[in-house]
Amino acid sequence: MKRQNAFLLLFLGFLLVMDAGANLVGFTGWVSSQSRFLFMAALLFAGILLCWAGWTRLSNLKREMSDQSWLRFLKVELIGAGLIIFLGVGLFLLPEEKREALMKTLHDFVEMSHVIK
């Protein structure tokens, strides 16, 4: 479980760095004021800290299992991350109306499951 938590820190940090980087470079046009710039800079810093914490934990755990390669050590986590990235890219590549319809269907399903409880 420690390995999954460490990998999750690293993965979430990577996602934050990518999001903040894309916004700061100007891909989205969202950073239009100084306050938004500072927010994205803080998000970038938080992502870097999460990556550092995750990498530090992973390297300490790997040191305990030095007989395994990194690929074998992170086999399950890499498969999970690949699946999440694949689904995210697939969702992003859908036409906007299909993506919105899918998100609405998922939202309705979640709301219906809350009513059943």
N, C-alpha and C positions, 0 to 999 in steps of 0.2 A: 504494500500500500504506500510506503514511503516513496518508492520509485515512481508510482503513478502521480503522486502529489507533486514531486519535484518536476516531472515532465510537464504536468499541467501548468505549473508556474512558468516554466520556460516557454511553453506554447502560447499561453495567454499574454505573456510579455512580448513575444514575437508579433502576435496579432495587434497589440496596442502600438508597437513601434511601426508596424506597417500602416495602420490607420492614421496615426499622427503624422508619419512621414508623407503619406499621400495627401493629407490635408495641408500640411505646411508647404509642400512643393506647389500645390495649386491645382491638383487634379479635380477636386470637387468644387472649388470656388466657395467653400463654406467659411474659410478664414478671411473675413472682410473687415474686421476691426481689431484693435489692439487687444481687447479682452479675449476674443476668440483665439488670437495668436498665442496669448499667454496660456490659455486653457490647453491648446494643442501642444505647446512646449512642455507643460506640466505632464500631460498624458504621455508624451515621448519619454520624459525622464522616468515616469512611473513604469513604463514598459521596459526601459533599460534596467531599472532596479529589479523588476520581476524576472527578467532574463538572467541577470547576474545571480539572483537567489536560487533560481531553478538549476542553473548550470553548476553552481557551487555544491548544492545538495546532490545532484546527479553524480558529479565527479567524486564526491566523498563516498557515496554508495557504490560506485563502480570500483573504487579502490578496495572495498571490502570483498568484491567478487572479481578479482583480477584475472581469474582463469577464463572468463568469458570475453568475447569480443564485444564492441559497442553495439554492433548490429544484433547480436544474440541477446545482449543485455536489454535492449529497448525494442525487441521484436513486436510485442503486443501494442506498445505505445505508438510505434511508427505506423503500424497498420491502422490503428484508430485515427491518428492524425491524417493519414492519407485519405481515409474514407471521409472524414469531415471536410478536408480541402476539396476532394472530388465532388461531394454533394454541394458545397458552397459555390464552386465554379459552375457546376451544372445549373444551379438556381440562378446565378448571375447571367448565364448565357441564354436563359429562356426569354422569349419576348415579354415585354413589360405587362401586357394584359394577361398573359398566362401566369406570370409570376404573381401578380396581384390577386388573381383568382385562386391560385394555390395557397397564398398566404391567408386569404379570407376563409377558405375552407379549413385550414389548420386552426385559425383563430376560433371559428365556429365550433370545431371539434373540441377544443380545449374548454371553451365556455360550457358546452353541453356536458362534458365530463365533470365539471365543477358542480353543475346543477344536480347530477345524479348522486353525488356524494351527499 
